[in-house]
Every structure is written in C-alpha cells, then in structure tokens.
Amino acid sequence: MTPAWGTTAAEIPTETQFLLAELEDGSCAVLLPLLPTVPTGRFRATLRSAGPGDLGVRVESGAAGVASDTFPSALLVAAGRDPFEVVARGVAAAAALSGTSKPSAAKEMPATADLFGCVPYHLMRQGEQKQRCIRK
C-alpha cells in the first residue's frame, strides 16, 4: 500500500490499514484496523470508503467456513492535538492489544543501524531505497 491524501471519506482507498485524519477542530485522530480474534477464528480488518461521507470497516477471515457477526475489537481509535503523540499512542495500544508486536520505540536497533546513521532501518528492506540508505 502506498500513502494517499484526501479531504473526504470518499477518497479513502480500499484496504487502508492506517488512517491519520485531521478533525474539524484542528485535532487529529488515528484509526487502526486490528486483527480481531473471535471464537470462530481469526480475522483481518481494513478501512474503506463507504460512500461520500462515510467510512467503513471491512472484516474478513479469508476462509469461506470461518464467519462471525460480532467483532469486539476490529478498530482502534486514538485522538489528540499532537499527531506524532497520537500515532505513537495508537500504535503502542494496537501492539499491546495484539500481544504479538511492539511499537518501534520498544524495539532494539540492529547493530547495522550504526553504519547508516539516522536513516530509518525499514528503508533497507525496500530495494529501490537501498542506494539512498548507503549514500549516508
């Protein structure tokens, strides 16, 4: 998925996995679809436009025999004035709910990160960005 920008819910791409929105009062909100687990199985959730002014959450299992009509934890919403703090808080909360991941602030930097200075580690995973990282 590539970054996208817009001003209405109608512009939200299908399969959106992270949404940072500026609200009318100037504050911001982050919406993070989660991986809900219910007694019938494990699911995934994504955001999408549900019409001109509506936002929808799609929840699916990927298996025809796995279905549910209740998802108590399909979407995490965090809001506040500082977008950086809101994103950090939202990601930390989603990681805690998953029980299987940690926010980047809680992860150890690999030793190779010292070779590349302040270039984000995730850029090394992207082939087209590799030369940009090495250029330090």
C-alpha positions in Angstrom: 0.0 0.0 0.0 1.3 3.5 -0.8 0.5 6.7 1.0 -2.6 8.6 -0.1 -4.0 12.0 0.8 -7.5 13.3 0.6 -10.1 15.5 2.2 -13.2 13.3 2.3 -14.1 9.7 3.3 -14.8 9.0 -0.4 -11.1 9.4 -1.1 -10.0 6.6 1.3 -8.5 3.8 -0.7 -9.8 0.2 -0.3 -7.7 -1.9 2.1 -6.4 1.1 4.1 -4.5 -0.2 7.1 -3.7 3.1 8.8 -5.6 6.5 8.7 -4.4 9.7 10.3 -7.2 12.3 10.0 -7.3 16.0 10.8 -10.6 16.8 12.6 -12.7 19.9 12.1 -11.5 21.4 15.4 -7.8 21.0 14.4 -7.2 18.0 16.5 -6.3 14.6 14.9 -7.3 11.0 15.1 -5.6 7.8 14.1 -7.7 4.8 13.1 -6.0 1.4 13.1 -7.9 -1.7 11.9 -6.9 -4.6 14.1 -6.7 -8.4 13.7 -9.8 -9.4 15.7 -10.0 -12.9 17.1 -13.4 -14.4 18.0 -14.4 -17.9 19.0 -14.9 -18.9 15.3 -11.4 -17.9 14.2 -9.0 -15.1 13.3 -9.9 -12.2 11.0 -8.3 -9.1 9.5 -9.8 -5.6 9.2 -9.3 -2.8 6.8 -10.8 0.7 6.3 -12.5 1.8 3.1 -14.8 4.5 1.8 -18.5 3.6 2.3 -19.9 6.5 0.4 -19.4 10.2 0.0 -19.3 10.9 3.8 -19.0 7.5 5.3 -16.1 5.4 6.4 -16.4 1.6 6.6 -14.5 -1.2 8.3 -14.3 -4.5 6.3 -13.6 -7.6 8.4 -12.8 -10.9 6.7 -11.3 -14.2 7.5 -10.2 -15.3 4.0 -11.9 -18.7 4.6 -15.5 -19.5 3.5 -16.1 -21.6 6.6 -15.0 -19.0 9.1 -17.6 -16.4 9.9 -18.9 -14.2 12.7 -21.3 -11.3 13.2 -19.6 -9.8 16.3 -16.2 -8.2 16.4 -15.5 -6.5 19.7 -12.0 -5.2 18.7 -11.9 -4.6 15.0 -10.8 -0.9 15.1 -8.6 1.2 17.4 -9.2 5.0 17.5 -6.9 7.4 19.3 -7.3 11.2 19.2 -5.5 14.3 20.4 -3.8 17.6 19.4 -0.3 16.4 18.6 -0.3 14.0 15.6 3.1 12.5 16.5 1.9 11.6 20.0 -1.5 10.3 18.7 0.2 8.0 16.3 2.7 6.8 18.9 0.0 6.2 21.4 -2.3 4.4 18.9 0.5 2.1 17.6 1.5 1.3 21.2 -2.1 0.5 22.1 -2.6 -1.7 19.0 0.7 -3.5 19.7 -0.5 -4.2 23.3 -3.8 -5.5 22.1 -2.2 -7.8 19.6 0.1 -9.3 22.2 2.5 -10.3 19.4 4.2 -7.0 18.4 5.9 -4.0 19.9 6.0 -0.3 18.8 9.3 0.7 17.2 10.2 2.7 20.3 10.3 -0.5 22.3 12.5 -2.4 19.8 16.2 -2.6 19.8 18.0 -1.1 16.9 20.0 -3.6 14.9 23.8 -3.2 15.1 23.9 -2.4 11.4 21.9 0.8 12.0 25.1 2.5 13.3 26.5 2.1 9.8 23.8 4.2 8.2 23.3 7.0 10.8 19.8 8.3 11.1 18.4 6.6 8.0 15.3 4.6 9.1 16.0 0.8 9.2 12.9 0.0 7.3 14.3 1.7 4.2 16.9 -1.0 3.9 14.1 -3.5 3.2 12.9 -1.6 0.2 15.1 -2.4 -2.9 14.7 0.9 -4.6 15.7 2.8 -1.5 18.8 0.8 -0.8 21.2 3.2 -2.6 19.6 6.2 -0.8 20.5 4.5 2.5 24.0 3.7 1.6 24.7 7.2 0.4 24.8 8.5 4.0 
